[in-house]
């Protein structure tokens, strides 16, 4: 098992990464569960595959799982979903010193995290991420949110978990498409901050996606370690360091908005496309070579992820996609910072990007090929 500390003043916690962690989750959760009944929130698929293991682990330490099921998909991250969950937590008499357990992917983690942040002005929660995307990204760092008609993750709070248990065995139940979507976030860490990790992923990506135990644990632990270091430096995204984690997301969220935040384009797929677009736009600006941008696109393609927005069949132009970006929560004083590249492993925050130029660039990408 790998253990990655997330070091924050007064709120540090551990991310434990390994195999069969759910089987002993009761022992790990015991310090955070004072009462016999433990509120567990999970999506239907996660409970079907992993629920009984968690239930048995809790029972082994004299705890009982009190279950709340969330329907899979981004649609659950809504005002209605948040209201229903908080009402249930109140009916369970959850107190500020209690912890809510989130079992599932990023949707469950975000929803439970936000509900925990606002319930009685803040109670604790524990993340048990069961998707690759959640294990390497959304379960770590304390960003919690719901979606609104105006855009994705626009209403939320920073609220750190007390513990993250990433059981790599849960990934064996993921559909191949979901696994590839999670791999996009792994690849992101190499592109934004480590050329060496990017090269390692080129050599070992197939093994990671095949869930070979040693390469998979290394990929997840390295990704979490990179994120933990950035979060420790800039927890609330005030200095700009944490903003680098948004590589691919500004473009990607615009694509998700245009496709309706549904199964047509998964979040990880949107991030993969967004990374390619960020690299190509960086090349357009003369910041990085077109050859480097092409290497990133080829790495995305090799992972079985989409790399061309022209293939999405969108019935819009670049200005429509750029208009979605105006709702981005990173907008400051009418200016939207973009994460661009000076090379693989060398991301930076650009504050001089004009959305009109982005729209013109996207027009070309929509016609590409």
BAVO-948038 format. One record per residue (C-alpha): x, y, z; residue in three letters. Coordinates in steps of 0.05 Angstrom, whole numbers, padded with zeros to 5 digits, always signed. Example, Ala and Ser with C-alpha at 12.3 -4.5 7.8 and 13.67 -1.06 7.14 Angstrom:
REM residues 2
+00246-00090+00156ALA;+00273-00021+00143SER;
***
This chain:
REM residues 369
+00000+00000+00000UNK;+00023+00070-00017UNK;+00007+00127+00031UNK;+00008+00199+00007UNK;+00000+00254+00059UNK;-00038+00317+00041UNK;-00005+00368+00086UNK;-00049+00426+00105UNK;-00046+00470+00167UNK;-00092+00436+00218UNK;-00127+00394+00166UNK;-00076+00344+00141UNK;-00100+00275+00120UNK;-00077+00211+00087UNK;-00091+00182+00019UNK;-00082+00107+00023UNK;-00074+00071-00044UNK;-00073-00004-00050UNK;-00112-00068-00061UNK;-00170-00097-00020UNK;-00174-00034+00023UNK;-00250-00039+00026UNK;-00245-00106+00062UNK;-00211-00072+00121UNK;-00247-00005+00113UNK;-00282-00014+00180UNK;-00217-00010+00217UNK;-00193+00050+00177UNK;-00260+00086+00188UNK;-00266+00069+00262UNK;-00233+00133+00286UNK;-00283+00174+00246UNK;-00347+00136+00265UNK;-00368+00148+00337UNK;-00439+00122+00329UNK;-00463+00052+00312UNK;-00498+00076+00249UNK;-00453+00105+00195UNK;-00483+00146+00139UNK;-00458+00118+00073UNK;-00475+00152+00007UNK;-00460+00116-00057UNK;-00484+00110-00129UNK;-00524+00050-00148UNK;-00469+00018-00189UNK;-00417+00025-00135UNK;-00462-00007-00083UNK;-00478-00065-00129UNK;-00404-00080-00139UNK;-00373-00060-00073UNK;-00427-00047-00022UNK;-00427-00114+00013UNK;-00352-00111+00024UNK;-00359-00043+00057UNK;-00419-00066+00098UNK;-00380-00127+00123UNK;-00320-00085+00140UNK;-00362-00038+00182UNK;-00398-00095+00216UNK;-00330-00125+00235UNK;-00318-00065+00280UNK;-00389-00061+00307UNK;-00416-00009+00258UNK;-00478-00011+00214UNK;-00482+00023+00145UNK;-00541+00069+00138UNK;-00548+00074+00063UNK;-00568+00130+00015UNK;-00567+00113-00059UNK;-00551+00165-00112UNK;-00566+00152-00185UNK;-00503+00150-00229UNK;-00487+00209-00273UNK;-00476+00284-00270UNK;-00551+00295-00264UNK;-00546+00277-00190UNK;-00500+00336-00177UNK;-00558+00385-00176UNK;-00596+00431-00129UNK;-00649+00376-00124UNK;-00597+00323-00109UNK;-00564+00366-00057UNK;-00630+00383-00023UNK;-00651+00310-00020UNK;-00584+00288+00008UNK;-00581+00342+00062UNK;-00653+00326+00083UNK;-00633+00253+00091UNK;-00570+00269+00130UNK;-00612+00312+00177UNK;-00662+00256+00185UNK;-00603+00211+00204UNK;-00586+00262+00259UNK;-00516+00273+00231UNK;-00477+00319+00278UNK;-00419+00366+00264UNK;-00370+00316+00295UNK;-00396+00259+00251UNK;-00368+00235+00185UNK;-00406+00217+00122UNK;-00376+00163+00078UNK;-00376+00173+00002UNK;-00370+00109-00038UNK;-00366+00119-00113UNK;-00338+00164-00167UNK;-00330+00238-00173UNK;-00405+00253-00174UNK;-00416+00221-00106UNK;-00352+00251-00077UNK;-00370+00322-00100UNK;-00442+00317-00076UNK;-00425+00287-00008UNK;-00367+00336+00001UNK;-00411+00396-00012UNK;-00468+00370+00031UNK;-00418+00358+00087UNK;-00390+00428+00079UNK;-00457+00461+00090UNK;-00492+00413+00137UNK;-00495+00447+00205UNK;-00439+00492+00179UNK;-00393+00434+00166UNK;-00386+00361+00185UNK;-00333+00311+00166UNK;-00331+00263+00107UNK;-00288+00206+00082UNK;-00276+00190+00008UNK;-00277+00118-00017UNK;-00266+00131-00092UNK;-00283+00074-00139UNK;-00264+00104-00207UNK;-00195+00120-00233UNK;-00214+00192-00245UNK;-00237+00200-00173UNK;-00177+00164-00145UNK;-00126+00208-00179UNK;-00163+00274-00180UNK;-00231+00292-00151UNK;-00225+00254-00084UNK;-00163+00293-00065UNK;-00158+00367-00051UNK;-00225+00388-00023UNK;-00260+00418-00083UNK;-00334+00401-00077UNK;-00391+00427-00120UNK;-00456+00416-00157UNK;-00476+00435-00228UNK;-00526+00489-00248UNK;-00559+00507-00314UNK;-00505+00561-00322UNK;-00448+00510-00320UNK;-00410+00456-00285UNK;-00386+00460-00213UNK;-00406+00533-00206UNK;-00435+00525-00136UNK;-00392+00492-00084UNK;-00341+00498-00028UNK;-00271+00479-00008UNK;-00280+00424+00043UNK;-00225+00373+00055UNK;-00239+00300+00070UNK;-00212+00268+00133UNK;-00187+00206+00097UNK;-00184+00178+00027UNK;-00181+00103+00015UNK;-00168+00086-00058UNK;-00179+00012-00067UNK;-00148-00004-00135UNK;-00187-00068-00139UNK;-00252-00029-00150UNK;-00226-00008-00218UNK;-00235-00079-00243UNK;-00310-00068-00247UNK;-00305-00004-00289UNK;-00326-00004-00362UNK;-00267+00006-00408UNK;-00291+00074-00429UNK;-00294+00099-00357UNK;-00224+00072-00344UNK;-00196+00108-00405UNK;-00232+00172-00383UNK;-00197+00168-00316UNK;-00130+00156-00350UNK;-00137+00225-00382UNK;-00128+00256-00313UNK;-00066+00213-00301UNK;-00037+00236-00367UNK;-00053+00307-00347UNK;-00004+00305-00290UNK;+00053+00286-00337UNK;+00034+00340-00387UNK;+00028+00396-00335UNK;+00086+00380-00289UNK;+00131+00321-00305UNK;+00161+00304-00372UNK;+00191+00242-00340UNK;+00123+00217-00317UNK;+00095+00232-00386UNK;+00149+00189-00418UNK;+00136+00134-00367UNK;+00062+00135-00385UNK;+00080+00129-00459UNK;+00118+00065-00442UNK;+00070+00038-00389UNK;+00002+00065-00406UNK;-00023-00001-00435UNK;-00003-00036-00371UNK;-00038+00016-00329UNK;-00102+00010-00370UNK;-00096-00066-00364UNK;-00096-00057-00288UNK;-00028-00090-00279UNK;-00018-00082-00204UNK;+00051-00050-00199UNK;+00045+00000-00257UNK;-00026+00019-00236UNK;-00006+00033-00164UNK;+00054+00074-00188UNK;+00010+00115-00235UNK;-00042+00130-00182UNK;+00008+00144-00126UNK;+00049+00190-00171UNK;-00013+00228-00194UNK;-00039+00236-00123UNK;+00030+00257-00099UNK;+00034+00311-00151UNK;-00035+00337-00134UNK;-00022+00334-00059UNK;+00040+00377-00067UNK;+00003+00429-00108UNK;-00056+00430-00060UNK;-00009+00439+00000UNK;+00022+00499-00035UNK;-00044+00531-00058UNK;-00104+00500-00024UNK;-00156+00551-00047UNK;-00126+00568-00115UNK;-00103+00637-00094UNK;-00030+00638-00117UNK;-00040+00605-00185UNK;-00004+00540-00170UNK;-00068+00500-00161UNK;-00097+00530-00224UNK;-00047+00488-00264UNK;-00090+00428-00246UNK;-00143+00458-00292UNK;-00101+00441-00354UNK;-00151+00420-00407UNK;-00211+00438-00364UNK;-00229+00506-00392UNK;-00235+00477-00462UNK;-00263+00412-00435UNK;-00319+00444-00394UNK;-00341+00484-00455UNK;-00346+00419-00494UNK;-00385+00386-00437UNK;-00433+00445-00435UNK;-00445+00442-00510UNK;-00457+00366-00507UNK;-00504+00372-00447UNK;-00460+00343-00391UNK;-00482+00273-00409UNK;-00456+00207-00435UNK;-00441+00236-00503UNK;-00376+00263-00474UNK;-00350+00239-00407UNK;-00311+00288-00364UNK;-00245+00252-00374UNK;-00256+00251-00449UNK;-00269+00325-00447UNK;-00205+00336-00407UNK;-00166+00295-00459UNK;-00194+00338-00515UNK;-00181+00400-00474UNK;-00108+00381-00464UNK;-00099+00373-00539UNK;-00132+00439-00552UNK;-00090+00474-00499UNK;-00027+00445-00530UNK;-00047+00465-00600UNK;-00068+00535-00578UNK;-00001+00541-00543UNK;+00033+00523-00609UNK;-00011+00574-00645UNK;+00015+00627-00596UNK;+00087+00605-00608UNK;+00097+00580-00537UNK;+00111+00508-00555UNK;+00128+00471-00619UNK;+00074+00439-00661UNK;+00114+00375-00655UNK;+00105+00375-00579UNK;+00031+00389-00587UNK;+00026+00330-00635UNK;+00061+00285-00584UNK;+00007+00301-00534UNK;-00047+00288-00585UNK;-00016+00221-00603UNK;-00011+00201-00530UNK;-00085+00216-00521UNK;-00103+00176-00583UNK;-00059+00118-00561UNK;-00099+00114-00496UNK;-00163+00106-00535UNK;-00187+00176-00519UNK;-00216+00227-00568UNK;-00166+00278-00594UNK;-00206+00315-00648UNK;-00267+00358-00632UNK;-00287+00354-00705UNK;-00307+00282-00692UNK;-00358+00303-00640UNK;-00405+00328-00695UNK;-00421+00392-00658UNK;-00470+00439-00693UNK;-00437+00503-00669UNK;-00379+00549-00684UNK;-00320+00571-00642UNK;-00356+00631-00614UNK;-00410+00587-00583UNK;-00357+00545-00548UNK;-00321+00608-00525UNK;-00385+00636-00497UNK;-00391+00576-00451UNK;-00324+00596-00422UNK;-00352+00663-00399UNK;-00387+00625-00344UNK;-00322+00593-00320UNK;-00314+00601-00245UNK;-00241+00623-00256UNK;-00263+00687-00292UNK;-00232+00748-00258UNK;-00248+00819-00277UNK;-00275+00797-00344UNK;-00211+00759-00360UNK;-00206+00683-00361UNK;-00137+00653-00344UNK;-00118+00595-00388UNK;-00069+00539-00371UNK;-00021+00536-00430UNK;+00045+00500-00443UNK;+00117+00519-00455UNK;+00133+00446-00464UNK;+00112+00377-00439UNK;+00116+00382-00363UNK;+00118+00458-00365UNK;+00048+00486-00356UNK;+00036+00559-00336UNK;-00022+00606-00325UNK;-00034+00656-00381UNK;-00076+00717-00365UNK;-00071+00752-00432UNK;-00115+00706-00474UNK;-00171+00738-00514UNK;-00234+00696-00522UNK;-00242+00723-00593UNK;-00175+00691-00611UNK;-00196+00626-00576UNK;-00261+00627-00616UNK;-00223+00635-00682UNK;-00176+00578-00661UNK;-00235+00533-00645UNK;-00267+00548-00712UNK;-00206+00517-00744UNK;-00207+00457-00698UNK;-00280+00444-00713UNK;-00263+00440-00787UNK;-00199+00400-00776UNK;-00194+00335-00815UNK;
***
